[in-house]
């Protein structure tokens, strides 16, 4: 049996449940087109362990690990189009957030402060954040300390409780949290937006035949457009897909290289 994993946007609970319902509908449509698909998502495998599984039928990865590690090892299915602030078609930014009580009006005022990152492999929480800060760094430094939290929600909590001064939060995660867990973002304020780049692509294993890739794309598009799934897609803020290619994701590698050229290869 093949593997399906959609663990990148797995919270708050209404989003997690909508993701399960969406996959069940998508799975049925895939099967109706003659391709075997699991009825339910695998919610036990760690999100990044699914990416290179040879039996991966359908998954979702972050764009930064795609350009850094996965190119040539997985196939792009499609890039989702979300209907949330900070999104522009398949492109999306990160929100630079500070504590709601912070007096800062620009990133420059946070020089020497404490940054929270989810992990160095993240596009939204690290790569776009680094690109935003790089023009302001001096001798490769801007912040006094960097706290690695392990996730966007933990980064938001760190800024809210005063353990960090600033973080970069994926605009989809922020939007979902604002909709379904507003108390969690009540202690935050958006200071700025980063540059936009292509969002988290749906992927399949490199071994997936071309004819099956066609089925996956068609089923995905039809499922999103299905009126019976309108409520589910609304909860996901999912309104369509875009067929971006490898070259479209190269801009995320460009952000990485540009920061290094400016003498800021890592957030610090």
N, C-alpha and C positions, 0 to 999 in steps of 0.2 A: 504494500500500500504506500502511496506517495505521502508526502508531508506538506501540510499547510500551516504557516505560522504568521500571525499579524500582531506582533508584540510591541511595536514602536509607539503606538498611541493606545495605551491600555488603561488609561484612567482619565477622569474619575469613573466610578462604577457605571453611570449611564452610557458612557462612551464604550466601556469594555463590553457591556451587554449588547449594545448596538453593533459592535464589531462581530460578535458571535452570530447575531441574527443576519448580518450582511453576508458573512461567509456561508451560512447555511443556504441562503438564497443563491449565492454565486455558485456554490458547489452543485446544487441541483441543476442549474443552467449548464454548467460545464459537462455534467454527466449526460444531460439531455442531448448534448452535441456529440456524444460518443466517446468522451474522454473520462477515464476513471479519476475520481477526486474524493478525498476523505470528507465525511459528513460534518466533522467538527474540527476545529483548530486544535493543534497541539499547543497546550498552554503550560506544558512542563519543561520543554526545551528552552534554554536561555536564548534570548532574541538573536544574539550574534552567532550562536552555535548552529542555527538553522541555515545561515546564509550559504555555507559551502557543503551542505549535505547533498549527496548525489541524487537523493530521492525528493529534493525540494520541488514541489509543483508550483507553489505560490507563496511568496514571502514579501517582506518589505525591509529595506535597509536604509541607512542614512547615506546621504550623498557623499560625504567625506570619506568614509571607509570604502565606498564604491570606487572612488577615483584612486584611493591609496592602496587598496588591497584586492578588490574584487573584479576589476576590469579584466576581461578575458577568461574569467572563472565562473561568471554567472551571465544570464541574459536579462536585459531590461524588458519588462512587459509593458509598463506604462507609468507615467507620473501622475499622481492624483492632483486634482484641482479642488482646493478647499475654499469655502466661502466664509472667510474670517478676516478681520483687520490684520494688515501686514502681508496678506496674500495678493498676488497678482498673476492670475492664471496658475501655471505650475510653479511659479517662483514664489519664494517667501523669505521673509527677513527674520531676524531675532529682535526682541525688544530688550534694550538695556534698561534694567530695572534697579531702582534704589529703594530704600526704606521710605515709606510715605512721609516720615518726619524729616527726611534729609533736606538740607537747604541747597544741595548741589543743583546747578542749572546746566552744567556741561560736564563732559567726561574729564576735562582738564582740572576741574575742581576736586576730582577724586584721586589725583596723583598722590601716591604714597598710601592709598587706602588698601582695603582687603577685598580681593576678588574671590567669588565662588564660581567654580566650573563644575559641570557634571562629570566630564572625562575628556582627556586630550584627543580621543578619537571622534569626538562629536563635531559635526559641522555647525549646528546652531549654537551650541553651548561653548564652543572653543574656536573653531576655524573662523567663523564670522566675527566673533568677539575679538580675536587677535587682530584681524584685518581692520576692525574699527579703532582699536587702541594703537596700532603700529605707528601711525603718523605722529603720535604724541610721546612715544617712548624716547628715552635718552640712554644711550649706552646699553640698550637691550632691556631696560627696566622701566616700569611705570608703577606697579603695585608694590606694597611692602610685603604682603603675603598672599598666597593663593591656596584656597581651600578646595580640595577635590571632594565633591559630595556624593557622586555616584548617580545622580539623576536630576532632572529639571525641578521636580517637586521639592527635593531636598535643598536645591540651590535657592528656590524661592523662600523656603522656610528659613534658611540661614540668613537671608537678607531681612526678612520680616522680624526675626528675633534679635537682630543686631550682631550676629556672629560674622557677618560679611557686609561690606558696604555696597557691592554691586555684583550683578550677574547678567548673563545674556540668556534669555529664555526664548525658545522656539515659539513663534507667534501662534502656531496651531495649538501647542500645549497650553500656552497662556490663555488663548481664546476658549478652549475647552474647559479649563479650570474656572475662568470667569463665569462661564455659562452654568456650570454644574456644581462648583464648589467655591462660590464667591468669597466666603470667609477666608479662604486660603490666600487670596490675593489682596485682601482688604488692607493689609499692611504694606503694600507695595505701590510704587509710582513708576510709570514709564518715563524714563529720562530721554531716550532717543531710540532710533531704529538703525540697525545695521544695513549694509548693502543687501540686496536680494540675490538669491541664487536658486537653482532648481531644487525642489523639495524631495522628500523621501520616496524613491522609486519602488514600485512593485517589481519583483524579480522572480526568475525561475532558474532551475539548474541549467548548466551549460549543455547537458545531455538532452534537454527537452527538444523534441523534433520541431522543425519549423511549422509543420501543419498544426501541432498542438499549441504552439505559441499564437497562431492565428485564432484558434478556438478560445484561448484564455483572454485575448484582447477583446474579441467580440462579446464574449460572455460578460466580461467586466463592464463594458460600455452599456450593454443592454440591461444589466442588473441595476446600475446607477440610474438609468432612465426609466425603470419600471415604476409606474405610479403606485403599485402596491408596496414598494420599498421607500416611498417618499419620506415617511416619518423616520425610518431608520437612517436614511441618508441625511436627513436634516439634523439628527442627533450627532452624526459624524461630521456635519458641515461639508459633506462630500457632494460636489455638484458635477463632476466630470473627470475626464482623463486627458492627458496630452501625451503623444508619442514622441518623447524626447529621445535623442540618441546619445551615444558616448561623447560626441563633440560638445553637446550642450552642457554636460557635467564638467567639462574641462575648466570652466570658470572657477570651480571650487578649488581645483589644484592651483589655479592662478592666484587666488587669494593667499594660499599657503606660500607660494614662491614670492609674491609681492611683499609679504610681511618679512620674509627672510632677507630680501634685498634691502629692506629698510632697517635691518639690524635687529629685528624682533622675531626670531624664529620660534619662540615659545612665550606663553603668557607669564609674565613675571614683573 
